[in-house]
Amino acid sequence: FFSAMAEAKAQGIMECLQGWLKSSAKEVKKHAMRTRSQELMLRCSILVLIYLLAFTIRLFSVLRYESVIHEFDPYFNYRTTIKLVTDGAYEFWNWFDAESWHPLGRVVGSTVYPGLMVTAAAMYKVLAWLTVWVKLRDVCVFTGPFFAGNTAMVAYLFGCQLKDRNTGLVAAALMAIVPGYISRSVAGSFDNEAVAIFALVLVFYLWVRAVHLGTLSAGVWVGFAYLYMAASWGAYVFISNLIPLYVVVMVALSRYSRRLYVAYSVMWTIGSILAMQIRFIGFNHVVSTELLAWNGVFVILQAYELLQFVRSKVGGRMFERLIVLTATAVASGSAGVVVLLVATGKLNPWTGRFWMMLDPTYAKKFIPIIASVSEHQPTTWATYIFDLHFLVFLAPAGLYYCFKNLTDSNIFLITFALTSIYFSGIMVRLMLVAAPAFVLLGALGLSSLLSGFSKDARLAAPAATAAEEEEAKSAKVVGARKGLTKARKSGGDKSNSDLPDQRKFGWLMLALLAMSMWSYSAHCIWVTSEAYSSPSIVLISGSGPNRVVLDDFREAYYWLRHNTKPDAKIMSWWDYGYQITAMANRTIIVDNNTWNNTHIATVGRAMASNETEARKIMRQLDVDYVLVIFGGLSGYSSDDINKFLWMVRIGAGVFPEIKEADYLNKGDYTVGNQGTTTMHNSLMYKMCYWEFGGLMLESGRPTGYDRVRNTEIGNKVYDLDTIEQAFTSEHWIVRIFKVKDLENRE
């Protein structure tokens, strides 16, 4: 009996379950057949494909080479991430790095933006918690592609906020593959910009959203996004000046509102408090002149709102007197505070990089170490075309749309675009900041053009058909309406003569836009593959069967790691400091942080001096080995001989006895027979060209022919008195010399 009851109950449950599944299937099918549901599924599918595209297009470097960290700065970031993961946050914040800037050292916790390291460490911990066991190096390598996909998704939201969902999809697609952003987000580019561009676009989107909503919660989200940006990259100063500028523009256009006040006040409060928790920023967020607009606009807004409140409580004449007294008091008090802070040294002055934004020639005149960096050079038109392609031509269309529809969001995009375009023209590195602006403007322009021309192509044909039907009906009309029918027919004929041309023009423009988008995609893939996926630590020469891999850097660092004492001190130009410390695990004199100009100038002085003077400097710095990069044999143009004049200029800025003219022959820089004696006797020349004068590299060329300078060197035979060759890599790109001990006194 009980078994029969249980069987009947189970059968009933199964029947109920089957009925529920059938009804659910019908309901799902019913919802799936709706237009809105299909549109949602299509849009989600497109976004998933865009995310995968943004991730996979950045994997050329891994497929072509291997999973390896690129460039120079990423090696320091990788090394500090290892410290954070292995030793914990407390040791990371209080880490004194004795292996860099010998004998000064470096306090890492208070001289670094930790956002990138914390992000990579958090992802590594989460993956470990999920039992996805991957190497920390691989997490660092793929951080850039991962955040590129995230940036594309934020670009979609930004486009939706600016206009509509179609614009959002276009913005996401353009952002996913724009070369200006890919340059710092390929696999292996473990640099601050890999996450900072995501943070920058996120801050701007949340800010526009906060201005639109005017709620406290929206402002709080902007503050937290600002914290992430401030923790990731020094370009947070750009945000800290752009948003106040936008507020001023809104006031000038008479578009000030309570929503704007709430958004800025909440963002300023939350963002400032959180940003001051970053040790590298600290109280500078309040006293730095670079953030004067950020703090000044906040004070002005509070004063304005206070006056508006008082105005509602007092009479007109008394309010006018109060305005005069308040303005006088505020102006006097502000001036007094500024003077006091400047006199006591509490108000930090503008940095050299900030002055360079206002005067492009400032660094070349006063701070040659900033001007010596290639990414600090002015941007050429060719770079704009190379990094943006047809976005350069779509951006004006987007600007036209913004000016045509002056919403709060579009005014912010105009402000963002114009300022970023200006700054990108001064410094090529800031193409990273300009790329999102071009993408958003291009998305507005492209979506508007596609919408307009597709409407012409799609709606012109039905309009012509309707006219023909009307003409057929009119032909049947007789009697008193005959004259009216002829008039309508003549008007219809005129309309029909225009509509086919309009439809053809729409299809023609759609075809041109499709070709432009195809060309943009092909260009982005080619640029990513050929220009931005080559790690500087592994070089490629030739192509196809003649392709040769030049792995001299890692070969030299491996030799240093296994053939020198653990406490050996290595002197090189600052470009290679991070790599030597991370890969060779040896102490270096200067590195890429460039915080101490005098120390770098001392190294430049040693490189520019003769052996005797250089030996004195190297003994003062406890140098054991000297490393130089030489491309005369392999054709590697980014070697130290090409950088040597910058070493001379930086050294001359601190040590007047070094004169650039001593290394030039009538203004020409050469290593050939016309080179000066000072040049031929310099430590840099002797180390690079040691034993090179007897080599014949090509038929028909003399011995000692430099392939980079395309000249025969002048001083081929000489002796080394204070240093000796310790190691030369396979292709002579890296050369290491050991400093000789002093001879025993008799």
VOKOL-149363 format. One line per 5 residues: number of its first residue (from 1); their letters; for each residue x, y, z of C-alpha. Coordinates in steps of 0.25 Angstrom, whole numbers, padded with zeros to 4 digits. Each point is the difference from the previous one (the first is absolute). Layout:
N
NUM = a = X:Y:Z; ...
***
This chain:
746
1 = ffsam = 0000:0000:0000; 0011:0010:0004; 0008:-0004:-0012; -0012:0003:-0009; -0002:0013:0007
6 = aeaka = 0014:0004:-0002; 0000:-0004:-0015; -0013:0008:-0002; 0006:0012:0007; 0013:-0001:-0008
11 = qgime = -0008:-0001:-0013; -0008:0012:0004; 0013:0008:0003; 0005:-0004:-0014; -0012:0005:-0007
16 = clqgw = 0000:0013:0007; 0014:0002:-0003; -0002:-0003:-0015; -0011:0009:0000; 0008:0011:0006
21 = lkssa = 0011:-0002:-0009; -0009:0001:-0012; -0007:0013:0005; 0014:0005:0003; 0005:-0003:-0014
26 = kevkk = -0012:0006:-0006; 0002:0013:0008; 0015:0001:-0004; -0004:-0002:-0014; -0010:0010:0001
31 = hamrt = 0010:0010:0006; 0011:-0004:-0010; -0009:0003:-0012; -0002:0015:0005; 0008:0010:-0007
36 = rsqel = 0005:0006:0012; 0005:-0013:0005; 0007:-0003:-0013; 0006:0013:0000; 0006:-0002:0014
41 = mlrcs = 0005:-0014:-0004; 0007:0006:-0012; 0006:0012:0007; 0005:-0009:0011; 0006:-0010:-0010
46 = ilvli = 0007:0012:-0007; 0006:0005:0013; 0005:-0014:0003; 0007:0000:-0014; 0005:0014:0002
51 = yllaf = 0006:-0004:0014; 0007:-0013:-0006; 0005:0009:-0012; 0006:0010:0010; 0007:-0011:0007
56 = tirlf = 0005:-0009:-0011; 0005:0011:-0009; 0010:0003:0011; 0006:-0014:0000; 0009:0001:-0012
61 = svlry = 0012:0002:0009; -0003:-0013:0007; -0002:-0008:-0012; 0012:0005:-0007; 0010:0001:0011
66 = esvih = -0004:-0006:0014; -0007:0004:0012; 0010:0011:0004; 0000:0014:0007; 0003:0011:-0010
71 = efdpy = 0007:0013:0000; 0007:0006:0012; -0009:0006:0011; -0009:-0013:0000; 0012:-0008:0006
76 = fnyrt = 0000:0009:0012; -0015:-0002:0001; 0001:-0015:-0001; 0011:0000:0011; -0008:0008:0009
81 = tiklv = -0012:-0009:-0002; 0008:-0012:0004; 0004:0008:0012; -0015:0003:0003; -0005:-0015:-0002
86 = tdgay = 0012:-0007:0007; 0002:0010:0012; -0014:0006:0002; -0005:0015:0000; 0007:0004:0013
91 = efwnw = 0014:-0004:-0006; -0003:0006:-0013; -0004:0014:0006; 0012:0000:0008; 0010:-0006:-0010
96 = fdaes = 0014:0007:-0001; 0006:-0004:-0013; 0015:-0001:0002; 0002:-0006:-0014; -0003:0013:-0007
101 = whplg = 0006:0014:0000; 0013:-0004:0007; 0004:0005:0010; -0013:0008:0002; -0010:-0011:-0001
106 = rvvgs = -0015:0002:-0002; -0012:-0001:0009; -0010:-0007:-0009; -0013:0001:0008; 0000:0015:0000
111 = tvypg = 0006:0002:-0015; -0010:-0008:-0008; -0014:0000:-0005; -0005:-0014:0005; -0012:-0002:-0008
116 = lmvta = 0006:-0009:-0010; 0007:-0009:0010; -0012:-0001:0009; -0009:-0003:-0012; 0009:-0011:-0005
121 = aamyk = 0002:-0006:0014; -0015:0000:0003; -0002:-0008:-0013; 0010:-0010:0003; -0006:-0002:0014
126 = vlawl = -0014:-0001:-0006; 0005:-0011:-0010; 0007:-0007:0011; -0012:0000:0008; -0008:-0006:-0012
131 = tvwvk = 0011:-0011:-0001; 0004:0006:-0014; 0015:-0002:0002; 0008:0010:-0009; 0013:0007:0001
136 = lrdvc = 0000:0014:0006; 0008:0004:-0013; -0011:-0005:-0009; -0010:0008:0008; 0009:0012:-0002
141 = vftgp = 0001:-0003:-0015; -0015:-0001:-0002; -0004:0012:0009; 0000:0010:-0012; -0009:-0008:-0009
146 = ffagn = -0009:-0003:0011; -0002:0014:0003; -0001:0004:-0014; -0013:-0008:-0001; -0005:0007:0012
151 = tamva = 0003:0013:-0006; -0008:-0003:-0012; -0012:-0003:0009; 0001:0013:0007; 0001:0007:-0014
156 = ylfgc = -0013:-0007:-0003; -0006:0006:0012; 0006:0013:-0003; -0006:0000:-0014; -0013:-0003:0005
161 = qlkdr = 0000:0011:0010; 0005:0010:-0012; -0011:-0004:-0010; -0006:-0014:-0001; 0003:-0015:0000
166 = ntglv = 0005:0000:-0014; 0010:0010:0003; 0004:-0008:0012; 0003:-0012:-0009; 0008:0008:-0010
171 = aaalm = 0008:0006:0012; 0003:-0014:0006; 0004:-0005:-0014; 0009:0012:-0003; 0007:0000:0014
176 = aivpg = 0003:-0015:-0001; 0010:0001:-0011; 0004:0015:0000; 0015:-0001:-0002; 0003:0012:0009
181 = yisrs = -0005:-0008:0012; 0005:-0013:-0005; 0014:0005:0001; 0000:-0001:0015; -0010:-0011:0002
186 = vagsf = 0006:-0012:-0008; 0003:-0013:0007; 0013:0002:0008; -0001:0015:0002; -0002:0000:0015
191 = dneav = 0001:0015:0001; -0009:0010:0008; -0007:0004:-0013; -0006:-0014:-0001; -0010:0002:0011
196 = aifal = 0001:0016:0000; -0007:0002:-0013; -0012:-0009:0005; 0000:0008:0013; 0000:0013:-0008
201 = vlvfy = -0012:-0003:-0009; -0007:-0006:0012; 0001:0013:0007; -0004:0008:-0011; -0012:-0009:-0003
206 = lwvra = -0005:0000:0015; 0002:0015:0001; -0009:0003:-0012; -0010:-0010:0006; 0001:0007:0013
211 = vhlgt = -0002:0014:-0006; -0012:-0006:-0007; -0006:-0006:0012; 0004:0010:0011; 0000:-0011:0011
216 = lsagv = 0009:-0002:0012; 0002:-0015:-0004; 0004:0004:-0014; 0011:0010:0005; 0005:-0011:0010
221 = wvgfa = 0003:-0009:-0011; 0008:0011:-0008; 0008:0002:0013; 0004:-0015:0001; 0003:-0001:-0015
226 = ylyma = 0009:0013:0002; 0007:-0008:0011; 0003:-0011:-0009; 0005:0010:-0011; 0009:0007:0011
231 = aswga = 0006:-0013:0004; 0003:-0004:-0014; 0007:0011:-0007; 0005:0014:0001; -0010:0005:-0011
236 = yvfis = -0011:0001:0011; 0005:0015:0000; -0007:0001:-0014; -0013:-0005:0006; 0002:0010:0012
241 = nlipl = 0001:0012:-0009; -0010:-0005:-0011; -0012:-0001:0008; 0002:0013:0007; 0002:0006:-0014
246 = yvvvm = -0013:-0006:-0004; -0007:0006:0012; 0005:0014:-0004; -0005:-0003:-0014; -0014:-0004:0004
251 = valsr = -0001:0013:0009; 0005:0009:-0012; -0011:-0007:-0009; -0011:0003:0011; -0002:-0015:0002
256 = ysrrl = 0004:-0001:0015; -0010:-0008:0008; -0002:-0007:0013; 0003:-0013:-0006; 0014:0005:-0004
261 = yvays = 0003:0006:0014; -0004:-0014:0006; 0008:-0008:-0009; 0013:0009:0001; -0001:0002:0015
266 = vmwti = -0002:-0015:0003; 0010:-0004:-0010; 0010:0010:0006; -0002:-0004:0014; 0001:-0015:-0002
271 = gsila = 0010:0000:-0010; 0010:0010:0007; -0001:-0008:0013; 0002:-0014:-0007; 0011:0006:-0009
276 = mqirf = 0008:0005:0013; 0001:-0014:0005; 0010:-0003:-0012; 0013:0002:0007; 0006:0006:-0013
281 = igfnh = -0010:0011:0000; -0004:0002:0014; -0002:0014:0004; 0005:0005:-0013; -0014:-0001:-0005
286 = vvste = -0003:0012:0008; 0012:0009:-0001; 0005:-0003:-0014; -0001:0011:-0010; -0004:-0010:-0011
291 = llawn = -0013:-0003:0008; -0003:0015:0002; -0012:0000:-0010; -0005:-0013:0007; -0001:0006:0014
296 = gvfvi = -0003:0014:-0005; -0012:-0003:-0007; -0005:-0008:0012; 0001:0012:0009; -0006:0009:-0010
301 = lqaye = -0012:-0009:-0002; -0002:-0001:0015; 0001:0016:0001; -0010:0001:-0011; -0010:-0009:0006
306 = llqfv = 0001:0006:0014; -0003:0014:-0007; -0012:-0006:-0006; -0005:-0005:0013; 0003:0013:0007
311 = rskvg = -0007:0008:-0012; -0013:-0008:0003; 0001:0004:0015; 0003:0015:-0001; -0004:0012:-0008
316 = grmfe = 0006:0005:-0013; 0008:0012:0005; 0006:-0007:0011; 0003:-0012:-0009; 0008:0010:-0009
321 = rlivl = 0008:0005:0011; 0002:-0014:0005; 0005:-0004:-0014; 0011:0011:0000; 0004:-0003:0014
326 = tatav = 0001:-0015:-0003; 0007:0001:-0013; 0011:0010:0006; 0002:-0010:0012; 0001:-0012:-0009
331 = asgsa = 0010:0007:-0009; 0008:0005:0011; 0000:-0013:0008; 0003:-0008:-0013; 0012:0009:-0003
336 = gvvvl = 0005:0000:0014; -0001:-0016:0001; 0008:-0001:-0014; 0011:0010:0005; 0001:-0007:0013
341 = lvatg = 0001:-0014:-0006; 0010:0005:-0011; 0009:0007:0011; 0000:-0012:0009; 0003:-0010:-0012
346 = klnpw = -0013:-0008:0003; -0006:0003:-0014; 0007:-0009:-0009; 0004:0006:-0013; -0004:-0005:-0014
351 = tgrfw = 0009:-0011:-0005; 0008:0000:-0013; -0010:-0009:-0007; -0011:0009:0004; 0007:0012:-0005
356 = mmldp = 0003:-0008:-0013; -0015:-0001:-0003; -0001:0016:0000; 0014:0002:-0007; 0004:-0011:-0009
361 = tyakk = 0015:0005:0000; 0001:0001:0015; 0006:-0014:0002; 0010:0002:-0011; 0005:0013:0006
366 = fipii = 0000:-0003:0014; -0002:-0015:0003; 0007:-0009:-0011; -0002:-0013:0007; -0015:0002:-0003
371 = asvse = 0003:0004:-0014; 0009:-0012:-0002; -0012:-0009:0001; -0005:-0004:-0014; -0015:-0001:0005
376 = hqptt = 0001:0015:0005; 0003:0005:-0014; -0011:0008:-0008; -0010:-0008:-0008; 0001:0000:-0015
381 = watyi = -0012:-0001:-0010; 0005:-0014:-0004; -0002:-0005:0014; -0014:0005:0000; -0003:-0008:-0012
386 = fdlhf = 0008:-0012:0004; -0007:0000:0014; -0014:0004:-0004; -0002:-0002:-0015; -0013:0004:-0005
391 = lvfla = -0005:0005:0014; 0008:0013:-0003; -0010:0003:-0011; -0012:-0005:0008; 0003:0008:0012
396 = pagly = -0004:0013:-0007; -0014:-0006:-0003; -0001:-0004:0015; 0003:0014:0004; -0010:0006:-0010
401 = ycfkn = -0011:-0009:0007; 0004:0004:0014; -0001:0015:-0004; -0013:-0003:-0007; -0006:-0007:0013
406 = ltdsn = 0006:0008:0012; -0003:-0010:0011; 0008:0000:0013; 0006:-0013:-0005; 0004:0005:-0013
411 = iflit = 0006:0013:0006; 0009:-0009:0009; 0004:-0008:-0013; 0004:0013:-0007; 0008:0005:0012
416 = falts = 0007:-0014:0001; 0003:-0001:-0015; 0005:0014:-0002; 0009:-0001:0013; 0005:-0014:-0003
421 = iyfsg = 0003:0004:-0015; 0008:0012:0005; 0009:-0008:0010; 0002:-0012:-0010; 0006:0010:-0010
426 = imvrl = 0010:0004:0011; 0004:-0014:0005; -0001:-0013:-0009; -0003:-0008:0013; -0013:0008:0002
431 = mlvaa = -0006:-0007:-0012; -0004:-0010:0010; -0009:0011:0006; -0005:0005:-0014; -0004:-0014:-0005
436 = pafvl = -0012:-0001:0008; -0005:0014:-0004; 0002:-0003:-0014; -0007:-0013:0001; -0012:0006:0007
441 = lgalg = -0001:0011:-0010; 0002:-0010:-0012; -0011:-0008:0006; -0009:0011:0000; 0003:0004:-0014
446 = lssll = 0000:-0014:-0006; -0013:-0004:0007; -0007:0013:-0005; 0005:-0002:-0014; -0004:-0015:0000
451 = sgfsk = -0014:0004:0005; -0002:0011:-0010; 0005:-0007:-0012; -0007:-0014:0004; -0013:0008:0001
456 = darla = 0002:0006:-0014; 0003:-0014:-0006; -0011:-0007:0008; -0011:0010:-0001; 0001:0006:-0014
461 = apaat = -0005:-0013:-0007; -0013:-0001:0007; -0002:0015:-0002; 0001:-0002:-0015; -0009:-0012:0000
466 = aaeee = -0011:0007:0008; 0001:0011:-0011; -0002:-0009:-0011; -0012:-0006:0007; -0006:0014:0002
471 = eaksa = 0003:0002:-0015; -0007:-0012:-0004; -0012:0004:0009; 0000:0014:-0006; -0001:-0006:-0014
476 = kvvga = -0014:-0006:0003; -0006:0013:0005; -0009:0008:-0010; -0009:0011:0000; 0001:0013:0007
481 = rkglt = 0014:-0005:0007; 0007:-0002:-0013; 0008:0013:0001; 0004:-0003:0015; 0004:-0014:-0004
486 = karks = 0010:0006:-0010; 0006:0009:0010; 0002:-0011:0009; 0006:-0008:-0010; 0010:0011:-0004
491 = ggdks = 0004:0002:0014; 0002:-0015:0002; 0009:-0001:-0012; 0009:0011:0005; 0001:-0007:0014
496 = nsdlp = 0003:-0014:-0007; 0011:0007:-0008; 0007:0003:0013; -0002:-0012:0008; 0008:-0010:-0008
501 = dqrkf = 0012:0009:0000; -0002:0002:0015; 0000:-0015:0002; 0012:-0002:-0009; 0008:0010:0007
506 = gwlml = -0004:-0006:0014; 0005:-0014:-0005; 0013:0007:-0006; 0003:0006:0013; -0003:-0013:0008
511 = allam = 0010:-0007:-0009; 0010:0011:0002; -0002:-0001:0015; 0001:-0015:0000; 0013:0001:-0008
516 = smwsy = 0006:0010:0010; -0004:-0010:0012; 0006:-0011:-0007; 0013:0008:-0003; 0000:0004:0015
521 = sahci = -0001:-0014:0004; 0011:-0005:-0009; 0009:0012:0004; -0002:-0003:0015; 0003:-0015:-0001
526 = wvtse = 0013:0003:-0008; 0004:0011:0010; -0002:-0009:0011; 0007:-0012:-0006; 0012:0008:-0006
531 = ayssp = 0002:0012:0008; -0005:-0002:0014; 0002:-0015:0003; 0015:0000:0000; 0006:-0001:0014
536 = sivli = 0012:0009:0001; 0008:-0011:0008; -0001:-0010:-0012; 0003:0006:-0014; -0003:-0005:-0014
541 = sgsgp = 0008:0002:-0012; -0005:-0004:-0014; -0012:-0008:-0004; -0004:-0013:-0005; 0011:-0010:-0001
546 = nrvvl = 0010:0011:0002; -0006:0003:0013; 0010:0001:0012; -0003:0002:0015; 0009:0009:0007
551 = ddfre = -0001:-0004:0015; 0013:0007:0005; -0007:0008:0011; -0004:-0013:0008; 0013:-0007:-0004
556 = ayywl = 0008:0012:0007; -0010:0001:0012; 0002:-0015:0002; 0015:0001:-0001; 0000:0011:0011
561 = rhntk = -0009:-0008:0009; 0009:-0013:-0001; 0014:0006:-0001; 0000:0012:0009; 0000:0001:0015
566 = pdaki = -0014:0002:0006; 0004:0014:0005; 0006:0005:-0013; -0003:0014:-0004; -0004:0002:-0014
571 = mswwd = 0001:0014:-0007; -0008:0002:-0013; -0008:0011:-0006; -0014:0001:0008; -0008:-0006:-0011
576 = ygyqi = 0005:-0014:0003; -0001:0001:0016; -0013:-0007:0002; 0003:-0011:-0009; 0014:-0003:0006
581 = taman = -0006:0000:0014; -0012:-0009:-0003; 0007:-0010:-0009; 0015:0000:0004; -0003:0003:0015
586 = rtiiv = 0011:0009:0001; 0001:0014:0007; 0000:0012:-0010; 0004:0014:0001; -0011:0007:-0007
591 = dnntw = -0013:-0005:-0006; -0013:0004:-0007; -0006:0008:0012; 0009:0012:-0003; -0003:0006:0013
596 = nnthi = 0014:0005:0002; 0005:0009:-0011; 0014:0002:0007; 0002:-0015:0001; -0003:-0003:-0015
601 = atvgr = 0009:0012:-0004; 0011:-0006:0008; -0002:-0013:-0009; 0000:0009:-0012; 0012:0007:0004
606 = amasn = 0008:-0014:0002; -0005:-0004:-0014; 0005:0013:-0006; 0013:0000:0007; 0013:-0006:-0004
611 = etear = 0004:-0013:0007; 0008:0007:0011; -0011:0009:0004; -0010:-0010:-0002; 0007:-0010:0010
616 = kimrq = 0000:0011:0011; -0015:0001:-0002; -0003:-0015:0000; 0009:-0002:0012; -0009:0010:0008
621 = ldvdy = -0012:-0008:-0005; 0006:-0013:0004; -0002:-0005:-0015; 0004:-0014:-0003; -0005:-0001:-0014
626 = vlvif = -0004:0009:-0011; -0011:-0004:-0010; -0002:0007:-0014; -0009:-0003:-0012; 0006:0000:-0013
631 = gglsg = -0006:-0002:-0014; 0011:0003:-0010; 0001:-0015:-0003; -0014:-0004:0000; -0007:0013:-0005
636 = yssdd = -0007:0002:0013; -0003:0015:0000; -0004:0002:0014; 0014:-0001:0006; 0008:0008:0009
641 = inkfl = 0008:0007:-0011; -0013:0006:-0005; -0004:0004:0014; 0014:0005:0004; -0003:0015:-0003
646 = wmvri = -0011:0000:0010; 0010:-0006:0010; 0009:0012:-0002; -0011:0010:0001; -0006:-0006:0013
651 = gagvf = 0014:0000:0006; 0003:0014:-0005; -0012:0005:0007; 0006:-0004:0013; 0015:0000:-0003
656 = peike = 0004:0013:-0008; 0014:-0006:-0004; -0008:-0009:-0010; -0003:0007:-0012; -0008:-0005:-0012
661 = adyln = 0008:0007:-0010; 0013:-0008:0004; -0008:-0012:-0006; -0004:0007:-0013; 0008:0003:-0013
666 = kgdyt = -0005:0013:-0005; -0014:-0004:0006; 0000:-0014:-0006; -0001:-0012:0009; 0009:-0011:-0006
671 = vgnqg = 0008:-0012:0004; 0009:0000:-0013; 0013:0006:-0003; -0007:0014:0001; -0003:-0003:0015
676 = tttmh = 0007:0008:0011; 0011:-0005:0009; -0009:0002:0012; -0011:-0009:-0007; 0011:-0011:-0004
681 = nslmy = 0005:0000:0014; -0013:-0001:0008; -0003:-0012:0008; -0013:-0003:-0008; 0008:0000:-0013
686 = kmcyw = 0011:-0009:0005; -0010:-0010:0005; -0009:-0001:-0012; 0011:-0001:-0010; 0010:-0008:0007
691 = efggl = 0006:-0011:-0010; -0011:0005:-0010; 0010:0007:-0009; 0006:-0013:-0005; -0013:-0006:-0005
696 = mlesg = -0005:0000:-0014; -0015:-0002:0000; -0003:0002:-0015; 0007:-0002:-0013; 0005:0013:-0006
701 = rptgy = -0001:0007:0014; 0012:0004:0008; 0003:-0007:0013; -0007:0007:0012; -0012:0004:-0008
706 = drvrn = -0011:0004:0009; -0013:-0005:-0006; -0009:0010:0008; 0008:0013:-0002; 0004:-0005:-0015
711 = teign = 0014:0004:0002; 0014:-0005:0003; 0004:0003:0014; 0012:0009:0002; 0008:-0006:0012
716 = kvydl = 0001:-0015:-0003; 0012:-0004:0008; 0002:0004:0015; 0002:-0006:0014; -0009:-0001:0012
721 = dtieq = 0008:0004:0013; -0011:0000:0011; -0010:-0010:-0005; 0000:-0013:-0007; -0010:-0008:-0009
726 = aftse = -0008:-0010:0008; -0011:-0004:-0009; -0005:0003:-0014; -0014:-0006:-0005; -0001:-0008:-0013
731 = hwivr = -0004:0012:-0008; 0009:0010:0007; -0013:0007:0005; 0004:-0001:0015; 0014:0002:0004
736 = ifkvk = 0004:-0001:0015; 0014:0005:0005; 0006:-0002:0014; 0006:0012:0007; 0015:-0004:0003
741 = dlenr = 0005:0001:0015; 0010:0010:0003; 0015:-0004:-0002; 0008:-0003:0013; 0009:0011:0004
746 = e = 0015:-0004:0000
***
